[in-house]
Amino acid sequence: MSYSLPLSPTGGKENTGHRSDLDKPGAMALSDADVQKQIKHMMAFIEQEANEKAEEIDAKAEEEFNIEKGRLVQTQRLKIMEYYEKKEKQIEQQKKIQMSNLMNQARLKVLKARDDLISELLTEAKQRLARVVKDSARYQALLDGLILQGLYQLLELKVVIRCRKQDLPMVKSAVQKSIPIYKAATKKTLEVVIDENGYLAPEVSGGIELYNADGKIKVANTLESRLDLIAQQMMPDIRVALFGANPNRKFLD
């Protein structure tokens, strides 16, 4: 939309030699009222254009604001979702760790309870060893076997035997029986000395200990040591008998 005012006779235009309408006979000059009216029209037009431009700017600014606001809201929403997803994963991981710890603690308690039970059974078995000693014939045969076995393990020219003080007569008898058997089997000479200055401790249920001449090599053949050895060798069978087979174990230990 354009708007222009008619030029006045002295509007600064170069005189071309032509007469304007105002120069023609009968033409009238614009009055002040006409000029003011035209100025008002022009100002109204300018104001209208300014308002339209302002509305256009406001609309564009509001559109850009809404776009930016939506982008910020979406960004923050994604950040919040990412934060809570991360927290959820951390919580799940903590739950798994806690569950694993609880299961391990429970497993350790079960293992300890089983070990305690086995220890109690072995302690009870050791207490029953006294019954073997009370049977003289049975105990004498046991001493014979323990001494001969110890001699074969050492294979020394001189052996020192230590026993309980109350077993001294039975040990001497067992030594006398074992030496000929040992010599016949090994074709070696043998000297056996029974240590009568250092007996086994009173709490030992029975049996003997054998040493080489300088005491650096020892064979423990007391009843307790033999029971411990047998228990160690049979521990897998003992566990199966007490607690059943472990489905997760491929090999027996």
VOBA-1610 file (N, C-alpha, C; in pm, whole numbers, padded with zeros to 5 digits, always signed):
BEGIN
Met+00085-00118+00000Met+00000+00000+00000Met+00088+00122+00000Ser+00065+00217-00090Ser+00147+00340-00098Ser+00056+00460-00090Tyr+00117+00565-00042Tyr+00039+00687-00024Tyr+00130+00803-00054Ser+00079+00901-00134Ser+00162+01018-00168Ser+00076+01142-00168Leu+00141+01248-00140Leu+00074+01379-00140Leu+00099+01449-00272Pro+00004+01526-00319Pro+00029+01605-00441Pro+00132+01711-00412Leu+00213+01738-00507Leu+00320+01836-00490Leu+00261+01976-00493Ser+00313+02056-00405Ser+00272+02198-00404Ser+00341+02270-00517Pro+00296+02389-00551Pro+00358+02461-00663Pro+00504+02486-00637Thr+00543+02489-00512Thr+00685+02517-00481Thr+00748+02396-00419Gly+00715+02278-00467Gly+00762+02153-00407Gly+00903+02122-00441Gly+00980+02210-00496Gly+01121+02184-00523Gly+01144+02121-00654Lys+01043+02103-00738Lys+01059+02043-00869Lys+01114+02147-00966Glu+01198+02100-01051Glu+01256+02190-01152Glu+01147+02235-01248Asn+01144+02361-01279Asn+01045+02417-01372Asn+01076+02369-01512Thr+00985+02290-01568Thr+01007+02233-01701Thr+00946+02317-01812Gly+00886+02425-01769Gly+00822+02508-01872Gly+00678+02477-01890His+00630+02370-01819His+00488+02335-01827His+00417+02393-01709Arg+00298+02428-01724Arg+00219+02485-01615Arg+00149+02373-01543Ser+00151+02377-01408Ser+00079+02277-01328Ser-00066+02310-01327Asp-00142+02216-01265Asp-00286+02237-01257Asp-00317+02360-01176Leu-00227+02389-01080Leu-00252+02506-00995Leu-00232+02635-01073Asp-00151+02624-01178Asp-00125+02744-01258Asp-00236+02769-01358Lys-00317+02662-01376Lys-00424+02678-01473Lys-00530+02769-01416Pro-00596+02833-01499Pro-00705+02921-01451Pro-00812+02840-01381Gly-00854+02883-01270Gly-00962+02817-01196Gly-00915+02718-01095Ala-00781+02681-01094Ala-00730+02583-00996Ala-00717+02647-00862Met-00744+02562-00754Met-00738+02616-00618Met-00627+02547-00540Ala-00555+02618-00458Ala-00450+02561-00372Ala-00515+02485-00257Leu-00437+02376-00203Leu-00488+02298-00089Leu-00492+02385+00034Ser-00599+02371+00103Ser-00609+02448+00227Ser-00535+02376+00338Asp-00514+02444+00447Asp-00448+02382+00564Asp-00527+02262+00614Ala-00656+02271+00607Ala-00740+02160+00655Ala-00719+02037+00569Asp-00707+02062+00433Asp-00683+01947+00345Asp-00549+01883+00374Val-00451+01973+00393Val-00317+01920+00423Val-00318+01839+00553Gln-00379+01890+00654Gln-00388+01818+00783Gln-00462+01686+00767Lys-00565+01686+00683Lys-00642+01564+00661Lys-00556+01457+00595Gln-00479+01505+00491Gln-00393+01409+00422Gln-00283+01358+00514Ile-00231+01448+00598Ile-00127+01405+00694Ile-00183+01301+00790Lys-00304+01321+00836Lys-00367+01224+00927Lys-00384+01089+00859His-00428+01096+00729His-00441+00970+00655His-00308+00897+00646Met-00202+00974+00617Met-00070+00913+00603Met-00024+00856+00737Met-00045+00928+00846Met-00004+00881+00978Met-00083+00756+01017Ala-00211+00754+00983Ala-00292+00635+01013Ala-00240+00514+00937Phe-00201+00540+00810Phe-00146+00430+00730Phe-00015+00379+00790Ile+00070+00474+00828Ile+00200+00434+00887Ile+00177+00358+01017Glu+00083+00408+01097Glu+00055+00341+01225Glu+00000+00200+01202Gln-00085+00186+01100Gln-00140+00054+01069Gln-00030-00042+01026Glu+00059+00009+00939Glu+00170-00076+00895Glu+00259-00114+01013Ala+00282-00016+01103Ala+00365-00045+01221Ala+00300-00150+01309Asn+00168-00138+01328Asn+00097-00238+01410Asn+00103-00377+01346Glu+00084-00380+01214Glu+00091-00510+01146Glu+00230-00571+01158Lys+00331-00483+01144Lys+00469-00533+01156Lys+00496-00582+01298Ala+00445-00506+01397Ala+00464-00546+01537Ala+00395-00679+01564Glu+00272-00694+01510Glu+00202-00821+01529Glu+00277-00937+01463Glu+00334-00909+01346Glu+00411-01013+01277Glu+00535-01053+01359Ile+00601-00949+01414Ile+00720-00976+01498Ile+00680-01054+01623Asp+00568-01012+01686Asp+00522-01083+01806Asp+00488-01228+01775Ala+00421-01250+01662Ala+00383-01387+01625Ala+00506-01473+01600Lys+00604-01414+01529Lys+00727-01490+01501Lys+00804-01519+01630Ala+00809-01415+01718Ala+00880-01433+01845Ala+00812-01540+01930Glu+00678-01538+01932Glu+00606-01638+02010Glu+00627-01779+01953Glu+00630-01788+01819Glu+00655-01917+01755Glu+00794-01970+01791Glu+00894-01881+01781Glu+01030-01922+01815Glu+01041-01958+01963Phe+00968-01881+02047Phe+00969-01910+02191Phe+00910-02048+02218Asn+00797-02076+02152Asn+00733-02206+02173Asn+00822-02321+02124Ile+00890-02297+02010Ile+00981-02400+01959Ile+01095-02424+02056Glu+01156-02315+02105Glu+01268-02328+02199Glu+01222-02389+02331Lys+01102-02345+02374Lys+01048-02402+02498Lys+01025-02552+02483Gly+00970-02593+02368Gly+00949-02735+02344Gly+01080-02812+02340Arg+01181-02750+02277Arg+01312-02816+02271Arg+01371-02833+02410Leu+01362-02726+02492Leu+01416-02733+02628Leu+01340-02835+02712Val+01207-02836+02697Val+01126-02933+02772Val+01163-03076+02733Gln+01178-03100+02602Gln+01214-03233+02556Gln+01353-03273+02605Thr+01446-03175+02600Thr+01583-03203+02648Thr+01583-03238+02795Gln+01510-03159+02874Gln+01505-03186+03018Gln+01433-03317+03047Arg+01329-03345+02968Arg+01256-03471+02987Arg+01348-03590+02961Leu+01428-03580+02854Leu+01522-03687+02822Leu+01628-03701+02931Lys+01674-03586+02984Lys+01773-03591+03092Lys+01715-03657+03216Ile+01590-03621+03248Ile+01525-03681+03365Ile+01506-03831+03345Met+01462-03871+03225Met+01445-04014+03197Met+01578-04087+03206Glu+01682-04025+03150Glu+01815-04087+03155Glu+01864-04100+03299Tyr+01837-03995+03379Tyr+01879-03997+03520Tyr+01811-04111+03595Tyr+01680-04123+03577Tyr+01607-04227+03650Tyr+01636-04367+03596Glu+01663-04377+03466Glu+01706-04507+03413Glu+01839-04548+03473Lys+01929-04451+03486Lys+02059-04479+03547Lys+02042-04519+03693Lys+01955-04445+03764Lys+01929-04478+03904Lys+01868-04617+03917Glu+01777-04649+03826Glu+01712-04780+03830Glu+01814-04892+03809Lys+01906-04869+03714Lys+02011-04969+03690Lys+02101-04983+03811Gln+02134-04869+03876Gln+02217-04874+03995Gln+02148-04951+04107Ile+02018-04926+04123Ile+01942-04996+04227Ile+01938-05146+04197Glu+01914-05182+04070Glu+01913-05323+04033Glu+02048-05388+04058Gln+02155-05314+04026Gln+02289-05368+04049Gln+02315-05387+04198Gln+02272-05288+04278Gln+02288-05300+04423Gln+02208-05418+04477Lys+02088-05438+04423Lys+02007-05552+04466Lys+02078-05684+04435Lys+02135-05691+04314Lys+02207-05813+04276Lys+02326-05838+04367Ile+02399-05729+04398Ile+02516-05743+04486Ile+02472-05787+04625Gln+02367-05722+04678Gln+02317-05759+04811Gln+02268-05903+04813Met+02197-05943+04707Met+02148-06081+04701Met+02264-06179+04695Ser+02366-06143+04615Ser+02484-06230+04606Ser+02554-06240+04740Asn+02566-06125+04810Asn+02630-06127+04942Asn+02551-06212+05041Leu+02418-06197+05038Leu+02335-06275+05129Leu+02346-06424+05099Met+02349-06458+04971Met+02361-06600+04934Met+02497-06655+04975Asn+02601-06573+04958Asn+02735-06618+05000Asn+02742-06636+05151Gln+02680-06541+05224Gln+02679-06553+05370Gln+02603-06678+05414Ala+02489-06702+05348Ala+02412-06822+05382Ala+02491-06948+05348Arg+02559-06945+05233Arg+02640-07060+05193Arg+02752-07085+05293Leu+02818-06976+05336Leu+02927-06991+05434Leu+02875-07046+05567Lys+02754-07000+05606Lys+02696-07051+05730Lys+02666-07201+05719Val+02615-07241+05602Val+02586-07384+05582Val+02714-07465+05586Leu+02818-07414+05517Leu+02946-07485+05516Leu+03005-07495+05656Lys+02994-07385+05732Lys+03048-07386+05868Lys+02971-07485+05956Ala+02838-07486+05939Ala+02758-07580+06017Ala+02796-07724+05982Arg+02821-07751+05855Arg+02861-07886+05815Arg+02998-07921+05871Asp+03092-07825+05861Asp+03227-07851+05914Asp+03222-07872+06065Asp+03138-07793+06133Asp+03124-07810+06279Asp+03070-07949+06312Leu+02973-07995+06233Leu+02917-08127+06257Leu+03022-08236+06237Ile+03101-08222+06129Ile+03207-08321+06103Ile+03310-08318+06215Ser+03345-08198+06261Ser+03442-08187+06371Ser+03389-08253+06497Glu+03260-08234+06524Glu+03200-08298+06641Glu+03204-08450+06628Leu+03176-08498+06508Leu+03179-08644+06487Leu+03320-08699+06504Leu+03421-08626+06453Leu+03560-08671+06468Leu+03603-08667+06614Thr+03559-08563+06686Thr+03591-08555+06829Thr+03529-08672+06904Glu+03405-08702+06869Glu+03338-08816+06933Glu+03409-08947+06898Ala+03455-08959+06772Ala+03527-09080+06731Ala+03658-09094+06808Lys+03728-08981+06830Lys+03853-08986+06905Lys+03828-09027+07050Gln+03715-08982+07104Gln+03682-09020+07241Gln+03654-09170+07251Arg+03606-09227+07142Arg+03577-09370+07142Arg+03701-09457+07121Leu+03815-09392+07089Leu+03937-09470+07069Leu+03979-09543+07196Ala+03937-09491+07311Ala+03971-09556+07438Ala+03916-09698+07444Arg+03805-09721+07372Arg+03747-09856+07372Arg+03841-09955+07304Val+03913-09908+07202Val+04007-09997+07132Val+04119-10038+07227Val+04169-09943+07305Val+04281-09970+07396Val+04240-10068+07506Lys+04115-10061+07546Lys+04070-10148+07655Lys+04068-10295+07613Asp+04054-10320+07486Asp+04058-10458+07435Asp+04204-10493+07407Ser+04269-10561+07503Ser+04415-10585+07497Ser+04456-10660+07371Ala+04385-10765+07339Ala+04422-10846+07222Ala+04410-10763+07093Arg+04303-10690+07084Arg+04281-10607+06965Arg+04386-10495+06958Tyr+04416-10435+07072Tyr+04513-10325+07075Tyr+04653-10376+07044Gln+04688-10497+07094Gln+04819-10554+07066Gln+04838-10578+06916Ala+04735-10631+06852Ala+04743-10653+06708Ala+04756-10520+06633Leu+04688-10418+06684Leu+04697-10286+06621Leu+04838-10228+06634Leu+04899-10242+06753Leu+05036-10194+06773Leu+05134-10269+06682Asp+05115-10398+06669Asp+05202-10476+06581Asp+05200-10419+06439Gly+05082-10393+06391Gly+05068-10340+06255Gly+05123-10199+06240Leu+05097-10112+06340Leu+05144-09973+06333Leu+05296-09965+06335Ile+05360-10048+06418Ile+05506-10046+06427Ile+05569-10098+06298Leu+05518-10208+06246Leu+05574-10264+06123Leu+05555-10167+06006Gln+05440-10106+06001Gln+05414-10008+05895Gln+05511-09891+05904Gly+05535-09841+06027Gly+05628-09730+06046Gly+05770-09765+06005Leu+05811-09887+06035Leu+05945-09931+05995Leu+05960-09931+05843Tyr+05858-09977+05774Tyr+05862-09977+05628Tyr+05865-09834+05571Gln+05797-09743+05638Gln+05795-09605+05590Gln+05931-09537+05607Leu+05997-09565+05718Leu+06127-09501+05742Leu+06240-09566+05663Leu+06245-09699+05665Leu+06355-09771+05598Leu+06492-09721+05646Glu+06504-09702+05777Glu+06628-09656+05838Glu+06700-09773+05906Leu+06832-09755+05926Leu+06909-09858+05997Leu+06882-09855+06146Lys+06848-09736+06197Lys+06817-09722+06339Lys+06687-09644+06352Val+06598-09695+06436Val+06467-09632+06456Val+06442-09615+06605Val+06390-09498+06642Val+06352-09469+06781Val+06200-09466+06788Ile+06145-09539+06885Ile+06000-09545+06902Ile+05961-09479+07033Arg+05856-09397+07025Arg+05803-09332+07145Arg+05658-09377+07162Cys+05622-09414+07284Cys+05487-09466+07312Cys+05436-09411+07444Arg+05314-09449+07479Arg+05263-09415+07612Arg+05334-09503+07715Lys+05348-09451+07833Lys+05421-09526+07936Lys+05351-09658+07966Gln+05218-09656+07972Gln+05144-09778+08006Gln+05146-09880+07892Asp+05187-09837+07772Asp+05191-09929+07658Asp+05330-09992+07638Leu+05425-09959+07725Leu+05564-10003+07704Leu+05577-10154+07686Pro+05518-10238+07771Pro+05531-10384+07752Pro+05475-10432+07618Met+05360-10379+07579Met+05299-10421+07453Met+05382-10375+07333Val+05444-10256+07344Val+05527-10205+07236Val+05653-10290+07221Lys+05714-10327+07334Lys+05833-10413+07328Lys+05799-10546+07259Ser+05684-10601+07293Ser+05642-10726+07231Ser+05622-10709+07081Ala+05561-10595+07043Ala+05536-10569+06901Ala+05667-10551+06825Val+05767-10486+06888Val+05897-10466+06823Val+05965-10600+06797Gln+05960-10688+06896Gln+06024-10819+06880Gln+05960-10898+06766Lys+05831-10880+06746Lys+05763-10949+06636Lys+05796-10885+06501Ser+05811-10753+06500Ser+05822-10680+06373Ser+05961-10687+06312Ile+06066-10691+06396Ile+06203-10686+06342Ile+06231-10802+06247Pro+06204-10926+06283Pro+06230-11036+06189Pro+06153-11023+06058Ile+06029-10979+06069Ile+05948-10962+05947Ile+06008-10854+05858Tyr+06051-10744+05920Tyr+06110-10633+05845Tyr+06238-10676+05775Lys+06327-10745+05850Lys+06454-10788+05793Lys+06434-10886+05678Ala+06338-10974+05695Ala+06312-11072+05589Ala+06260-11004+05463Ala+06181-10899+05480Ala+06122-10832+05364Ala+06218-10736+05296Thr+06305-10669+05375Thr+06392-10565+05318Thr+06536-10610+05298Lys+06574-10721+05362Lys+06713-10769+05357Lys+06810-10665+05415Lys+06761-10592+05515Lys+06844-10489+05579Lys+06851-10515+05729Thr+06961-10469+05789Thr+06972-10476+05935Thr+06892-10363+05996Leu+06855-10380+06122Leu+06771-10279+06187Leu+06796-10280+06337Glu+06810-10159+06392Glu+06819-10142+06537Glu+06701-10056+06580Val+06625-10108+06675Val+06509-10035+06726Val+06532-10001+06872Val+06514-09872+06905Val+06529-09825+07043Val+06396-09767+07088Ile+06349-09811+07203Ile+06226-09754+07261Ile+06266-09645+07359Asp+06217-09525+07335Asp+06251-09409+07419Asp+06174-09419+07550Glu+06247-09454+07657Glu+06183-09464+07788Glu+06203-09338+07871Asn+06262-09236+07810Asn+06280-09108+07879Asn+06181-09001+07829Gly+06117-09028+07721Gly+06020-08933+07667Gly+05900-09006+07611Tyr+05796-09013+07691Tyr+05675-09084+07648Tyr+05578-08988+07579Leu+05481-09044+07513Leu+05376-08963+07452Leu+05294-08894+07561Ala+05229-08784+07523Ala+05149-08708+07619Ala+05034-08793+07671Pro+04992-08768+07796Pro+04885-08849+07857Pro+04753-08845+07780Glu+04727-08731+07710Glu+04599-08720+07639Glu+04595-08801+07510Val+04708-08856+07468Val+04711-08941+07349Val+04643-09074+07381Ser+04551-09115+07296Ser+04473-09235+07324Ser+04554-09363+07311Gly+04651-09363+07222Gly+04732-09483+07202Gly+04809-09474+07074Gly+04883-09584+07042Gly+04964-09584+06922Gly+05107-09542+06954Ile+05185-09515+06848Ile+05327-09484+06866Ile+05371-09377+06766Glu+05490-09320+06791Glu+05558-09232+06698Glu+05697-09291+06670Leu+05740-09289+06547Leu+05870-09344+06508Leu+05957-09232+06451Tyr+06086-09233+06484Tyr+06181-09132+06438Tyr+06305-09200+06382Asn+06373-09131+06289Asn+06504-09182+06249Asn+06606-09147+06358Ala+06732-09182+06337Ala+06833-09170+06443Ala+06850-09026+06491Asp+06849-08928+06401Asp+06870-08789+06445Asp+06740-08716+06474Gly+06627-08784+06463Gly+06498-08725+06499Gly+06442-08627+06398Lys+06501-08618+06279Lys+06453-08523+06179Lys+06337-08577+06097Ile+06323-08707+06092Ile+06212-08769+06018Ile+06120-08837+06118Lys+05992-08811+06103Lys+05894-08863+06199Lys+05780-08930+06126Val+05735-09042+06181Val+05614-09108+06135Val+05518-09113+06253Ala+05407-09042+06240Ala+05308-09037+06348Ala+05206-09147+06326Asn+05212-09247+06412Asn+05117-09358+06404Asn+05039-09371+06535Thr+05004-09255+06592Thr+04915-09259+06708Thr+04774-09287+06659Leu+04686-09324+06750Leu+04548-09351+06708Leu+04482-09225+06653Glu+04511-09110+06716Glu+04452-08984+06669Glu+04500-08949+06529Ser+04632-08964+06504Ser+04686-08930+06371Ser+04631-09023+06264Arg+04615-09151+06299Arg+04559-09245+06203Arg+04412-09213+06173Leu+04339-09174+06278Leu+04199-09136+06257Leu+04190-09012+06169Asp+04277-08913+06193Asp+04277-08792+06109Asp+04309-08826+05964Leu+04405-08916+05943Leu+04442-08954+05807Leu+04326-09024+05736Ile+04263-09116+05807Ile+04149-09187+05748Ile+04035-09091+05718Ala+04010-08998+05813Ala+03902-08901+05792Ala+03930-08813+05671Gln+04056-08773+05654Gln+04092-08691+05538Gln+04072-08768+05408Gln+04112-08892+05407Gln+04099-08973+05286Gln+03952-09003+05253Met+03871-09017+05356Met+03731-09054+05336Met+03637-08934+05344Met+03692-08812+05352Met+03606-08695+05370Met+03498-08683+05262Pro+03529-08704+05133Pro+03421-08697+05033Pro+03308-08795+05061Asp+03344-08917+05099Asp+03240-09016+05130Asp+03163-08978+05256Ile+03234-08921+05353Ile+03167-08878+05476Ile+03067-08768+05446Arg+03107-08671+05362Arg+03016-08561+05328Arg+02893-08612+05252Val+02915-08704+05161Val+02801-08759+05086Val+02707-08834+05180Ala+02766-08910+05273Ala+02683-08987+05367Ala+02603-08895+05458Leu+02663-08781+05497Leu+02595-08691+05590Leu+02499-08595+05520Phe+02543-08540+05405Phe+02468-08429+05345Phe+02417-08460+05204Gly+02448-08578+05152Gly+02406-08610+05017Gly+02504-08557+04914Ala+02489-08605+04791Ala+02580-08564+04683Ala+02553-08420+04644Asn+02660-08348+04614Asn+02649-08209+04569Asn+02630-08209+04417Pro+02515-08162+04367Pro+02491-08165+04221Pro+02584-08074+04143Asn+02643-07974+04211Asn+02732-07880+04142Asn+02877-07926+04139Arg+02907-08036+04206Arg+03046-08081+04214Arg+03066-08197+04118Lys+03162-08180+04026Lys+03190-08285+03928Lys+03291-08386+03980Phe+03382-08339+04067Phe+03487-08428+04116Phe+03484-08431+04267Leu+03518-08542+04324Leu+03528-08554+04468Leu+03664-08505+04511Asp+03668-08431+04625Asp+03796-08382+04675Asp+03837-08461+04797
//
